Amino acid sequence: MSKIKITYIISNVDKAIGFEWVVENLNSSKFELSFILLNDSEPYFFSWLKDREIKCYFVKHTGKRNYLTSFFKVLGKLLKIKPDVVHTHLFDANLIGLTTSKILNIKKRIYTRHHSTYHHDNFPNAVKYDQWANSIATKIVAISKNVETILIENEKINKDKITLIHHGFELKKFKSVDINHINNLRNKYQIKNTEYPIIGVVARYIKWKGIENTINAFKQILTEFPKAKLILANASGPDEEHIKALLKELPETNFIEIKFEANLFALYHLFDIYIHTPTNSKIEAYGQTYVEALAAGIPSIFTLSGVANEFIKHGENALVVPYSNSKEIEKSILFLLKNTQKSKELIENGIKSVQQFNLELFINKLEKLYSK
């Protein structure tokens, strides 16, 4: 029996471990994977695929300026590959990949919806492009119940067209991290965990991520813990100017900005407390960091958004605070710093609660989707 040929079309991704896990774990006796990567420069993932002799193509894509060129290049690649299934990820890949696949009459056209209300809230004119992708896809993967609800209620998609598949993680990699890797990061960023509490955030500088509320809370924490450090990872984005202005109100020795750290597993282990506080319940499509922080065993403070609505319970596996409320974030940080037994309880329950997002379950659902 011949293998099912699946082509992933992905836009504007440099390194994404989730796709690496798909390559390593999808049943290679049943499925043959290939990739078309749209990016403004050759991504790390392209070289990663080539090193493993996975069929892959890089299409230089700079957005609106060369959409038509990218369109015809992708069309040519698909004519060469002749896939049975095309699976697209992220906005440009969805538009270009699904449209070219429709023109070529590729029977299975799948896209994973990685955003929720972002266009509805910020770019209403872009919703028509989501609707186009919805109309020409044969299946849509919703990464959370939040996304599923938005597709059905806001965009009027038939539920039968949607498949709910949560992101999957190699959870042990977050918990069982080589101490040498952690120490290397401590040296790299000049951190001594034994001397002061470290508060961590992993989020791009986007207003709806709620980072300003964490900074304002941290400012108050310094009155009681003057040596505390705030680590902001993925420290760039459209709200960068505003965030940097807020950081100027803190002593330079009390915060660290990290634009990119490849060793995400070790990074979480620098933190004594982790914070992720989006500004409303629907804005996160998923929020992988909810799962990652708990898998790493870091006591966490959250607002409920994206997938957190499905499994985070206040006082059980994390502390939940109201939206856009720096005072409650401050109180929760102080509570965790002063109640080590409760922190241990949150850690244990947090690790248990994320087992439902294991990689094996994710891969099984993908394989079932491709085989239908």
C-alpha positions as CSV (number, residue, x, y, z in Angstrom):
1,M,0.0,0.0,0.0
2,S,1.4,3.4,-1.0
3,K,2.1,6.1,1.6
4,I,-0.2,9.1,2.0
5,K,1.8,12.1,0.8
6,I,1.3,15.1,3.1
7,T,2.7,18.6,2.3
8,Y,2.9,21.1,5.1
9,I,2.9,24.8,4.0
10,I,4.1,27.1,6.8
11,S,4.7,30.8,6.8
12,N,6.9,33.1,8.8
13,V,8.3,30.4,11.2
14,D,12.0,30.2,11.9
15,K,12.2,27.5,14.6
16,A,9.2,25.6,16.0
17,I,9.7,22.5,18.0
18,G,6.1,21.4,17.5
19,F,6.8,20.8,13.8
20,E,10.0,18.9,14.6
21,W,8.0,16.6,16.9
22,V,5.6,15.9,14.0
23,V,8.4,14.9,11.7
24,E,10.0,12.7,14.4
25,N,6.8,11.0,15.5
26,L,4.3,10.7,12.6
27,N,4.2,7.1,11.3
28,S,6.7,7.1,8.5
29,S,5.5,3.8,7.2
30,K,2.1,5.2,6.4
31,F,2.8,8.9,5.7
32,E,5.4,10.7,3.6
33,L,6.0,14.3,4.7
34,S,7.2,17.3,2.7
35,F,7.4,21.0,3.5
36,I,7.1,24.3,1.7
37,L,8.3,27.1,4.0
38,L,7.4,30.7,3.2
39,N,9.8,33.2,4.9
40,D,11.7,36.4,4.3
41,S,15.0,34.6,4.9
42,E,16.0,30.9,5.0
43,P,14.6,29.6,8.3
44,Y,16.4,27.4,10.8
45,F,13.7,24.8,10.3
46,F,14.7,24.5,6.6
47,S,18.2,23.4,7.5
48,W,16.8,21.1,10.2
49,L,14.7,19.3,7.6
50,K,17.5,19.1,5.1
51,D,19.8,17.5,7.7
52,R,17.2,14.8,8.2
53,E,16.7,14.4,4.4
54,I,13.1,15.4,4.5
55,K,11.8,16.8,1.2
56,C,11.6,20.6,1.7
57,Y,11.4,23.8,-0.3
58,F,12.1,27.4,0.8
59,V,10.1,30.1,-0.9
60,K,11.4,33.6,-0.2
61,H,8.3,35.5,0.9
62,T,8.1,39.1,2.1
63,G,4.4,39.5,2.5
64,K,2.2,41.8,0.4
65,R,5.1,42.8,-1.8
66,N,5.4,39.4,-3.4
67,Y,2.2,37.5,-2.8
68,L,1.7,36.8,-6.5
69,T,5.3,35.5,-6.9
70,S,5.0,33.3,-3.9
71,F,1.6,32.0,-5.1
72,F,3.1,30.8,-8.4
73,K,6.2,29.3,-6.7
74,V,4.0,27.3,-4.3
75,L,1.8,26.2,-7.2
76,G,4.9,24.9,-9.0
77,K,6.1,23.1,-5.9
78,L,2.8,21.4,-5.4
79,L,2.7,20.3,-9.1
80,K,6.1,18.7,-8.5
81,I,5.2,17.0,-5.2
82,K,1.6,15.9,-6.1
83,P,0.5,15.5,-2.5
84,D,-2.6,13.7,-1.3
85,V,-3.0,16.1,1.6
86,V,-2.0,19.8,2.0
87,H,-1.9,21.1,5.6
88,T,-1.3,24.8,6.0
89,H,-0.2,26.8,9.1
90,L,-0.5,30.5,9.7
91,F,-2.1,33.3,7.7
92,D,0.0,33.7,4.5
93,A,0.4,30.0,4.2
94,N,-3.3,29.5,4.6
95,L,-4.2,31.9,1.8
96,I,-1.5,30.9,-0.6
97,G,-1.4,27.1,0.2
98,L,-5.2,26.5,0.3
99,T,-5.9,28.5,-2.9
100,T,-3.2,26.8,-4.9
101,S,-4.4,23.4,-3.6
102,K,-7.9,24.2,-4.6
103,I,-6.8,25.2,-8.1
104,L,-4.9,21.9,-8.4
105,N,-8.0,20.0,-7.0
106,I,-6.0,18.4,-4.2
107,K,-8.8,16.6,-2.4
108,K,-7.7,17.1,1.2
109,R,-7.0,20.7,2.1
110,I,-6.5,21.2,5.8
111,Y,-5.6,24.3,7.7
112,T,-4.8,24.8,11.4
113,R,-6.4,27.9,12.9
114,H,-3.7,29.5,15.1
115,H,-5.6,32.7,15.9
116,S,-8.9,33.3,17.6
117,T,-10.5,36.8,17.7
118,Y,-7.4,38.7,16.7
119,H,-8.7,39.8,13.3
120,H,-12.2,40.4,14.7
121,D,-10.9,42.7,17.4
122,N,-8.0,44.4,15.6
123,F,-8.3,44.0,11.8
124,P,-11.9,43.4,10.8
125,N,-11.1,43.8,7.1
126,A,-8.9,40.7,7.4
127,V,-11.9,38.5,8.6
128,K,-12.9,38.1,4.9
129,Y,-9.5,36.3,4.3
130,D,-10.3,33.9,7.2
131,Q,-13.7,33.3,5.6
132,W,-12.0,32.5,2.3
133,A,-9.7,30.0,4.0
134,N,-12.7,28.5,5.8
135,S,-14.6,28.1,2.6
136,I,-11.9,26.4,0.5
137,A,-10.5,24.1,3.3
138,T,-12.0,20.7,3.5
139,K,-11.1,20.4,7.2
140,I,-10.2,23.0,9.8
141,V,-8.1,22.1,12.9
142,A,-9.2,24.1,16.0
143,I,-6.4,24.0,18.5
144,S,-8.7,24.8,21.4
145,K,-12.4,24.9,22.3
146,N,-12.1,28.6,22.2
147,V,-11.1,28.6,18.5
148,E,-13.8,26.0,17.8
149,T,-16.4,28.3,19.3
150,I,-15.2,31.3,17.4
151,L,-15.3,29.3,14.1
152,I,-18.9,28.1,14.8
153,E,-20.5,31.2,16.5
154,N,-18.6,34.1,14.9
155,E,-17.8,32.7,11.5
156,K,-20.7,30.3,11.0
157,I,-18.7,27.3,10.1
158,N,-20.4,23.9,10.1
159,K,-19.2,21.9,13.1
160,D,-18.6,18.9,10.9
161,K,-15.9,20.7,9.1
162,I,-13.9,21.3,12.3
163,T,-11.7,18.9,14.1
164,L,-10.5,19.8,17.7
165,I,-6.9,18.8,18.1
166,H,-5.0,20.4,21.0
167,H,-1.3,21.0,20.6
168,G,0.8,18.0,21.9
169,F,4.0,18.3,23.9
170,E,6.9,16.0,24.8
171,L,6.1,16.9,28.4
172,K,9.1,15.1,30.0
173,K,11.5,17.4,28.2
174,F,10.1,20.4,30.2
175,K,10.4,18.7,33.6
176,S,13.6,16.6,33.2
177,V,16.2,19.2,32.1
178,D,19.9,18.6,32.4
179,I,21.2,20.8,35.3
180,N,24.2,21.8,33.2
181,H,21.8,23.3,30.6
182,I,20.1,25.3,33.4
183,N,23.4,26.4,34.8
184,N,24.7,27.4,31.4
185,L,21.7,29.8,31.1
186,R,22.2,31.1,34.6
187,N,25.8,32.0,33.6
188,K,24.7,33.4,30.2
189,Y,22.2,35.8,31.8
190,Q,24.2,36.3,35.0
191,I,21.5,34.9,37.3
192,K,21.9,33.4,40.8
193,N,18.6,31.9,41.8
194,T,19.5,31.4,45.4
195,E,19.9,35.1,46.0
196,Y,16.5,36.5,44.9
197,P,13.1,35.5,43.5
198,I,12.9,35.4,39.8
199,I,9.6,36.1,38.0
200,G,9.3,34.9,34.5
201,V,7.3,35.8,31.4
202,V,7.5,34.2,28.0
203,A,5.4,36.4,25.6
204,R,5.9,38.7,22.7
205,Y,5.4,42.4,23.4
206,I,1.8,42.6,22.3
207,K,-0.7,44.7,24.3
208,W,-3.2,41.9,24.7
209,K,-0.6,39.7,26.4
210,G,-1.0,41.9,29.5
211,I,2.7,42.3,30.2
212,E,2.3,45.8,31.4
213,N,0.2,44.6,34.3
214,T,3.0,42.2,35.3
215,I,5.6,45.0,35.2
216,N,3.4,47.2,37.3
217,A,2.9,44.4,39.8
218,F,6.6,43.6,39.9
219,K,7.4,47.3,40.6
220,Q,5.5,46.9,43.9
221,I,7.2,43.6,44.7
222,L,10.6,45.4,44.8
223,T,9.6,47.2,48.0
224,E,9.6,43.9,49.8
225,F,12.1,42.0,47.6
226,P,14.5,44.7,46.3
227,K,16.8,42.1,44.6
228,A,14.0,40.3,42.7
229,K,14.4,39.9,39.0
230,L,11.9,40.0,36.2
231,I,12.8,38.0,33.1
232,L,11.0,38.9,29.9
233,A,11.6,36.3,27.1
234,N,10.5,36.7,23.5
235,A,11.1,40.4,24.2
236,S,10.0,42.1,21.0
237,G,6.8,43.0,19.2
238,P,4.5,45.8,18.2
239,D,4.1,47.1,21.8
240,E,7.8,47.2,22.3
241,E,8.1,51.0,22.7
242,H,5.4,51.0,25.4
243,I,6.9,48.1,27.3
244,K,10.4,49.5,27.2
245,A,9.1,52.8,28.6
246,L,7.6,51.0,31.6
247,L,10.8,49.1,32.1
248,K,12.7,52.4,32.4
249,E,10.8,52.9,35.7
250,L,12.6,49.8,37.1
251,P,16.3,49.7,38.2
252,E,18.3,48.1,35.3
253,T,19.6,45.4,37.7
254,N,16.1,44.1,38.3
255,F,15.1,43.0,34.9
256,I,16.4,41.0,31.9
257,E,15.1,41.1,28.4
258,I,15.7,38.0,26.2
259,K,14.7,38.3,22.5
260,F,15.2,34.7,21.8
261,E,16.4,31.6,23.7
262,A,16.6,28.3,21.8
263,N,16.7,26.2,25.0
264,L,13.1,26.8,26.1
265,F,13.1,23.7,28.3
266,A,16.0,25.1,30.5
267,L,14.6,28.7,30.3
268,Y,11.5,27.9,32.4
269,H,13.8,26.5,35.1
270,L,15.3,29.9,35.7
271,F,11.9,31.1,37.1
272,D,10.6,30.8,40.7
273,I,7.2,32.0,39.6
274,Y,5.7,32.2,36.1
275,I,3.1,34.7,34.9
276,H,0.9,34.8,31.8
277,T,-2.0,37.2,31.9
278,P,-3.8,37.9,28.6
279,T,-6.4,40.6,28.8
280,N,-9.5,38.6,27.9
281,S,-10.8,35.1,27.7
282,K,-10.9,34.7,23.9
283,I,-7.8,36.5,22.6
284,E,-5.4,33.5,23.0
285,A,-6.1,30.9,20.4
286,Y,-4.3,28.3,22.6
287,G,-1.5,29.7,24.8
288,Q,1.2,27.0,24.7
289,T,3.0,28.7,27.6
290,Y,0.2,27.6,30.0
291,V,1.1,24.0,29.4
292,E,4.8,24.5,29.2
293,A,5.1,26.3,32.5
294,L,3.1,23.7,34.4
295,A,4.9,20.8,32.6
296,A,8.2,22.4,33.8
297,G,6.9,22.5,37.4
298,I,6.8,26.2,37.8
299,P,4.1,27.7,40.2
300,S,2.2,30.0,38.0
301,I,-0.2,33.0,37.9
302,F,-2.6,33.2,35.0
303,T,-5.6,34.9,33.6
304,L,-7.9,32.5,31.7
305,S,-7.6,32.7,28.0
306,G,-7.4,30.2,25.1
307,V,-6.9,26.6,26.3
308,A,-6.5,27.8,30.0
309,N,-10.3,28.0,30.0
310,E,-10.4,24.2,29.6
311,F,-8.2,23.1,32.4
312,I,-6.8,25.8,34.7
313,K,-8.5,25.9,38.1
314,H,-7.7,28.6,40.7
315,G,-5.9,27.3,43.7
316,E,-5.6,23.8,42.3
317,N,-3.0,23.9,39.5
318,A,-2.3,27.7,39.3
319,L,-3.5,31.0,40.8
320,V,-6.0,32.8,38.6
321,V,-6.3,36.6,38.7
322,P,-8.8,39.0,37.1
323,Y,-7.9,40.5,33.7
324,S,-5.8,43.7,33.6
325,N,-5.4,43.7,37.4
326,S,-1.8,44.4,38.5
327,K,-2.8,44.6,42.2
328,E,-4.0,41.0,42.2
329,I,-0.9,39.8,40.3
330,E,1.2,41.5,43.0
331,K,-0.8,39.8,45.8
332,S,-0.5,36.4,44.1
333,I,3.3,36.8,43.7
334,L,3.6,37.6,47.4
335,F,1.4,34.7,48.3
336,L,3.5,32.2,46.4
337,L,6.8,33.6,47.7
338,K,5.5,33.2,51.3
339,N,3.6,29.9,51.0
340,T,6.1,27.3,49.8
341,Q,3.7,24.4,50.7
342,K,1.0,25.8,48.5
343,S,3.5,26.3,45.7
344,K,4.5,22.6,45.9
345,E,0.8,21.6,45.7
346,L,0.3,23.8,42.6
347,I,3.4,22.2,41.0
348,E,2.3,18.6,41.6
349,N,-1.3,19.3,40.4
350,G,0.0,21.3,37.5
351,I,2.2,18.5,36.2
352,K,-0.8,16.1,36.5
353,S,-3.2,18.4,34.7
354,V,-1.1,18.8,31.5
355,Q,-0.8,15.1,30.8
356,Q,-3.9,15.4,28.6
357,F,-1.7,17.4,26.2
358,N,0.8,14.6,25.6
359,L,2.4,14.3,22.2
360,E,1.2,10.7,21.5
361,L,-2.4,11.7,21.7
362,F,-1.8,14.7,19.4
363,I,0.0,12.5,16.8
364,N,-2.7,9.8,16.9
365,K,-5.4,12.5,16.2
366,L,-3.3,13.9,13.3
367,E,-2.9,10.4,11.8
368,K,-6.6,9.8,12.0
369,L,-7.3,13.1,10.3
370,Y,-4.9,12.3,7.4
371,S,-6.3,8.8,7.0
372,K,-10.0,9.7,6.7
